[in-house]
Amino acid sequence: MNNSTYLKGIKSATAFLACTTAGLLALAGCSGKKTEPAKRTFPMITVPTVYNAPQARAEYLAMHYWDRFDFGDTVNIGSAAPVSEQAIVDYISTLPYASYGVVYEGIHHTLSMAERHPAMYAFFTSMMERYLFDLNSSLRNDEYFIPVLEHMLSSTVLDDYRKARPGAILFELQKNRPGTQAADIRYATASGARAALSQLTTDYTLAMFHNLDCGNCRQLAAAVDASTVIREMQRRKMLTVLSIYHGDDIDGWTKHVAEMPPSWIHGYDYAREIADSATYALRIIPTLYLFRRDRTVVMRDATLEYVEYFLNSAANPPAIAGATAETTQ
């Protein structure tokens, strides 16, 4: 499946999902119990005082946040839908403080409760897509959206037709996940030399996938080049910055390379593995990936701020108390 086909499928299926969701919600409004319009607030739970550490509190909320929420009351996705939507936003906002295993279990648990009521399930899955997968969402997180997709694929509420889109998205999101070994990136430079990500020997490689005539790409390239920690790690031979172009205008790219930072390696996808075989799911350009020397993915589709935070820790590891004590004796 190439990127063009994938994106077209996403767009068409998104329109279908919107119609399907609207239909389910409308049906629920007709068939569900009627409640007089009233101002609602979300029924928050009380976290037991024994869970006083931030991670412990977040993990308790991941599993129990919805304990007092009535998944069977259609008012919660009717007149009170904004309250329910904000509750979902708040729920997602607590998840980064919990371990991924608990986050995964908590999302599955939440959707299993919603699944008992098809219209509620449609609401929850569509809201989670809006905030976890939409490119414009500040809460976007592919790793958190994966358990949503997996739940949809195992759901008894959705038929095979409605599972096609979640399956296609999941296939893309499973490529080059953090903690896994990434697909190799074979590239050619402006001089005609050919090389690969797997041949780079620095501790880390920061890859920027970019296009030509892309204002955001130029801004990100300038920001990366100006980063103090990135420059310091390059100087110490700990980091390679690799820019990759996967388009067709090689002549234009050759001219564009002269405008890019000279301390980087600049390559293009000469074998069209990214362009045609979609070895990397690039939903947004520019995109940053951070790799270890063995091609393990540290971050994908990362912000520069998170990359810098990680690299600062890698370049300046905290002193070990025992070792410090020994050196001072």
C-alpha positions in Angstrom: 0.0 0.0 0.0 1.6 3.3 -1.0 1.2 6.6 0.9 -1.2 8.1 -1.7 -3.5 5.1 -1.6 -3.4 5.0 2.2 -4.2 8.7 2.6 -7.1 8.5 0.0 -8.5 5.5 1.9 -8.2 7.4 5.2 -10.1 10.4 3.8 -12.9 8.4 2.3 -13.3 6.2 5.3 -13.3 9.2 7.6 -16.3 10.7 5.8 -18.0 7.3 6.2 -17.2 7.0 9.9 -18.6 10.5 10.5 -21.9 9.5 8.8 -22.0 6.2 10.7 -21.3 7.9 14.0 -23.9 10.5 13.4 -26.4 7.8 12.5 -25.7 5.8 15.6 -26.0 8.8 17.8 -29.3 9.8 16.2 -30.7 6.3 16.7 -29.6 6.4 20.3 -31.4 9.7 20.8 -34.6 8.1 19.5 -34.4 4.8 21.3 -32.6 5.6 24.5 -34.2 6.9 27.7 -35.2 10.5 27.7 -34.0 12.9 30.3 -35.0 16.5 30.8 -32.2 18.9 29.6 -30.0 19.8 32.5 -26.6 21.2 33.0 -24.3 18.2 33.7 -20.9 17.8 35.2 -18.6 14.9 34.9 -18.9 12.5 38.0 -15.3 12.5 39.0 -14.0 9.7 41.2 -11.9 10.2 44.4 -8.4 8.7 44.2 -7.6 6.9 47.4 -5.0 8.6 49.5 -2.8 5.6 49.4 -2.1 6.5 45.7 -0.1 9.6 46.5 2.7 9.4 44.0 2.0 10.9 40.5 2.5 7.7 38.6 0.3 5.7 41.1 -2.4 8.3 40.8 -2.3 8.3 37.0 -2.4 4.5 36.9 -5.4 4.4 39.2 -7.2 7.0 37.0 -6.3 5.1 33.9 -8.3 2.1 35.2 -11.0 3.8 37.3 -11.6 7.2 35.7 -15.0 6.2 34.3 -16.3 4.2 37.3 -19.1 6.7 38.0 -19.9 7.5 34.3 -23.2 6.2 33.0 -22.4 4.7 29.6 -26.0 3.8 29.1 -27.4 7.4 29.4 -27.6 8.8 25.9 -27.8 12.3 27.3 -24.0 12.0 27.8 -23.6 11.9 24.0 -26.5 14.2 23.3 -27.0 17.5 25.1 -24.1 16.7 27.5 -21.7 15.6 24.8 -19.4 18.6 25.4 -19.0 17.5 29.0 -18.2 13.9 27.9 -15.8 15.1 25.3 -13.9 17.3 27.8 -13.8 14.3 30.2 -12.1 12.2 27.4 -9.6 15.0 26.9 -8.8 15.1 30.6 -8.5 11.4 30.7 -6.0 11.3 27.9 -4.1 14.1 29.6 -3.4 11.9 32.6 -2.1 9.0 30.7 1.5 10.1 30.0 2.2 9.9 33.8 1.3 6.2 33.8 3.3 3.2 32.5 2.4 2.2 29.0 1.2 -1.2 30.1 -1.4 0.3 32.4 -2.4 2.9 29.7 -3.0 0.1 27.3 -5.1 -1.8 29.8 -7.0 1.3 30.8 -8.0 2.2 27.3 -9.1 -1.3 26.6 -11.1 -1.3 29.8 -12.8 2.0 29.0 -13.8 0.9 25.5 -15.1 -2.4 26.8 -17.5 -0.5 29.0 -18.5 1.8 26.2 -19.0 -1.2 23.8 -22.1 -2.3 25.7 -23.9 0.6 24.0 -23.1 1.0 20.3 -23.8 4.7 20.1 -21.6 5.4 23.1 -18.8 3.2 21.6 -19.0 5.2 18.4 -18.7 8.4 20.4 -15.7 7.2 22.4 -13.8 5.8 19.5 -14.4 8.9 17.3 -13.3 11.2 20.2 -10.2 9.2 20.8 -9.4 9.3 17.1 -9.9 13.1 17.1 -7.5 13.7 20.0 -5.0 10.8 19.6 -4.7 10.6 15.8 -5.6 13.9 14.2 -2.6 15.8 13.0 -3.9 19.0 14.5 -4.3 17.6 18.0 -1.9 18.7 20.7 -2.6 15.3 22.4 -1.8 13.2 19.3 -0.1 10.0 20.3 0.1 7.0 18.0 1.1 4.6 20.8 -2.1 5.4 22.7 -4.2 5.2 19.6 -2.9 1.6 18.9 -5.0 0.0 21.7 -8.1 1.9 20.4 -7.6 0.4 17.0 -6.9 -3.1 18.3 -10.1 -2.9 20.4 -12.1 -1.8 17.4 -10.8 -4.8 15.4 -11.8 -7.2 18.1 -15.2 -5.5 18.8 -18.5 -7.3 18.3 -20.2 -3.9 17.6 -18.4 -3.3 14.3 -18.8 -5.4 11.2 -15.9 -6.4 8.9 -16.6 -3.3 6.7 -16.2 -0.9 9.6 -13.1 -2.7 10.7 -11.3 -2.2 7.4 -10.2 1.3 8.2 -8.9 0.6 11.7 -7.0 -2.3 10.3 -5.3 -0.1 7.6 -4.3 2.5 10.1 -3.0 -0.1 12.6 -0.9 -1.6 9.8 0.8 1.8 9.2 1.2 2.7 12.9 3.0 -0.6 13.6 5.9 0.4 11.4 9.0 1.6 13.1 7.5 1.8 16.6 9.6 3.2 19.4 11.7 0.4 21.0 11.7 -1.7 17.7 14.5 -1.9 15.1 13.6 0.4 12.2 13.5 -0.4 8.6 16.8 0.6 7.0 17.0 3.8 5.1 19.1 3.5 1.9 20.0 6.9 0.4 22.1 8.5 -2.2 24.0 11.8 -1.7 24.4 14.7 -4.1 27.8 13.3 -5.1 26.1 10.0 -6.2 27.5 8.0 -3.3 25.1 5.4 -1.8 24.9 4.6 1.9 22.4 3.5 4.5 21.2 4.3 8.0 22.7 1.0 9.2 26.2 2.1 8.2 26.2 5.2 10.5 28.4 4.7 13.5 27.5 7.5 15.9 25.6 6.7 19.1 22.5 8.4 17.7 21.1 9.5 14.4 18.5 12.2 14.0 16.7 11.8 10.7 14.6 14.6 9.2 12.2 13.6 6.4 11.4 16.7 4.3 10.1 18.0 1.1 11.2 20.8 -1.2 9.4 24.2 -1.1 8.2 23.4 2.4 8.2 26.4 4.7 7.8 24.2 7.8 10.8 22.1 6.7 13.0 25.1 6.4 12.0 26.4 9.8 12.6 23.0 11.4 16.0 22.6 9.7 17.1 26.0 11.0 15.9 25.1 14.5 17.7 21.8 14.5 20.8 23.4 13.2 20.7 26.1 15.9 20.2 23.6 18.7 23.0 23.8 21.2 22.8 20.2 22.4 22.6 18.8 18.8 25.7 20.8 17.8 27.6 19.7 20.9 26.7 16.0 20.2 27.8 16.4 16.6 31.1 17.9 17.7 31.6 15.0 20.1 30.8 12.5 17.3 27.9 11.2 19.2 25.2 12.3 16.8 24.6 12.3 13.0 21.9 14.4 11.5 20.5 12.9 8.3 18.0 14.6 6.0 16.0 12.4 3.7 14.1 13.5 0.6 11.7 10.9 -0.8 10.2 12.8 -3.7 10.8 12.7 -7.4 12.5 16.1 -8.2 16.1 15.0 -7.8 17.4 18.0 -9.7 15.5 20.3 -7.5 16.7 18.5 -4.4 20.3 18.7 -5.6 20.0 22.5 -5.7 18.1 22.5 -2.4 21.0 20.7 -0.6 23.1 23.8 -1.0 20.7 25.6 1.3 20.7 22.9 4.0 23.1 22.8 7.0 26.6 21.6 5.8 27.2 19.6 8.9 24.4 17.1 8.0 24.3 14.2 5.7 21.8 14.8 2.9 20.3 11.9 1.0 17.4 11.0 -1.2 15.3 7.8 -1.5 17.0 6.5 -4.7 15.4 3.1 -4.5 12.0 4.6 -3.8 11.5 2.3 -0.8 9.9 5.0 1.3 7.9 6.5 -1.7 6.6 3.2 -3.2 6.9 0.5 -0.5 6.0 2.9 2.4 8.7 1.6 4.6 8.0 4.7 6.7 4.5 6.0 7.4 5.0 9.7 7.0 1.7 11.3 7.8 3.2 14.8 8.2 6.2 16.5 6.7 8.7 17.4 8.2 9.0 14.5 10.5 11.8 13.8 13.0 13.0 10.3 14.0 15.7 9.6 16.5 17.6 6.2 16.3 20.2 4.5 18.3 23.3 3.1 16.6 21.6 -0.3 16.1 18.6 1.4 14.4 16.4 1.0 17.5 13.7 3.8 17.3 13.9 6.1 20.2 11.3 8.6 19.0 9.2 8.9 15.9 7.3 11.9 14.6 8.9 13.7 17.6 9.0 17.4 18.5 12.4 19.1 18.6 11.8 19.9 22.3 11.5 16.2 23.2 14.5 15.3 21.1 16.6 18.0 22.8 15.5 16.8 26.2 16.5 13.3 25.5 19.8 14.2 24.0 20.6 16.5 26.9 20.2 13.5 29.2 22.3 11.3 26.9 25.1 13.8 26.5 25.1 14.7 30.3 24.2 11.5 32.2 23.7 12.1 35.9 26.7 11.3 38.1 26.5 8.0 40.0 26.7 8.7 43.7 29.0 5.8 44.5 31.4 6.7 41.6 31.5 10.3 42.7 32.3 9.4 46.2 35.2 7.1 45.1 36.7 9.8 43.0 36.7 12.3 45.9 38.5 10.0 48.3 
